[in-house]
Amino acid sequence: MSQTRLNKQRISVMRSVFCAIAITAPASALADWTKSWVIEWNEPAHYYGAETGVIDPGTDCPQGTNPELDWVEVLVKAGYTREEAEWLRNPANPTRSPVHGQQQMAFRGEGRANVYINPESYPDTGLAGVTGSIAEGINLDGNTDTGFVSPDGEAGIDNTFYKALGCWKTYRGPERLSSGALQFNDIMRNGSWTMLIVASGKGEDPMNDENVMVGFYMSQDNMVKGGDGNVAADYTFRIEPHKKYEGIFPAQTINGTIVSTESVTATLRDPGYTRDLELLDAQVKLTMNKDGSLRGYVGGYRPWRPVYDGWVYARGPVIESLTWVELPSVYYALKREADYSPEGSGGERTHISYALRVDALPAYVVTPDASALATEVRSYKDEAPELPAMARGSLGTIRVVDGIVIDPRSEYQPGPDAVILPE
């Protein structure tokens, strides 16, 4: 049976279940309400200040994105001779893989150190960050005297992740058009993972309720696309309990906007190489639209080093060449802009304020055993199987060590003592 037909049958069954519940429930329970959605798009909340294009100047990035690099000059500055640098970048060089890039590029730190895992062996070449005053996100610390101003005029928006990396080509562009957002949302929408949102309240008016809970859950059910390629609404998804990817947020609704009433710790599925969106002091600000859709932000303070490591283990030479960046400059930018320490104001700032922009469509969300609609927001972590051990440095069937691909069959192995020029 096709996925589409199966989902249609599920919808019919769950509508019948819902109607039966509504008919048989006591009158006192009629004030309770539940709404549910499937996330059809999510990306870092980066305000785009240009009129058009990805690399063009704008109010966010007056010089546009960070420019494409001359890698020959980069290698010469790092101590390679010009002849060596030109040979390393020559497409005819058999050590330069068309898939994995020129892996000798890793060894350009002091003493030929690997700059991907030893970024401080290399000088900060300067990643130009956002200089504009507008940003999307949430006022995480309640201070309106610091941070950005939102596009609609709210002061105190905390999103220094955007400040640090918002002019990097992979993150910049109109909504849904940055290369990073396109890559990972295509992967998500094609079935790699699905994340659900359930909100429930105790008041008579879902649009204005002081007692609301919001849950973010994983599902193994794939989204369904219509003929236009867009994700379809009103399909059924089963909650899949997960030991890691879950977030439960106490909140209230004010004129249809769900706003956190207290901060929590949560880990969601990151639309990026890191996979884990670990958030401290996490909050939500999500608006329920008239068409049934949901749009807004999940924000908090995330550890910045795993973000950097995610790029490294996605194959450093590939990331650098395709996204016009020296990865050590990403490291320095994140470290420089980090604005939160779990140890308090005097501790090391290991976290950086962050906001994820979320678009979700109405969906039928059912309990893990698929016996009923999910009408209660609660944790399912205790019901989840233990997570398998993840081998760090694996990218599918490719073995990545310290940011470069290890191929034992290759005659050439990059390294600090590698022979560069052919004999």
Secondary structure, DSSP 8 states (H G I E B T S, - for coil): --HHHHHHHHHHHHHHHHHHHHHHS-GGGGG-EEEEEEEEEEEE-----SSS-SSS--SS-TT-S-----HHHHHHHTT--HHHHHHHT-TT-TTEETTTEEGGGGB-SGGG-BTTT-GGGS----------SB--SB-SSS-TTSSEE-TTS-EEEB-HHHHHHTTSTTT-SSTT-SHHHHHHHHHIIIII-EEEEEEEESSS-TTSEEEEEEEEEEESS---B-TTSSB-SS-EEEEE--SSSBEEEEEEEETTEEEESS-EEEEEE-SSTT-EEEEEEEEEEEEE-TTS-EEEEEEEEEEHHHHHHHHHTTTHHHHHHHHT--HHHHHHHHHHH--B-TT-TTS---EEEEEEEEEEEE-EEE-TTSSSB--S----GGGS-------TTEETTEEEETTEE--TT-S---STT---S--
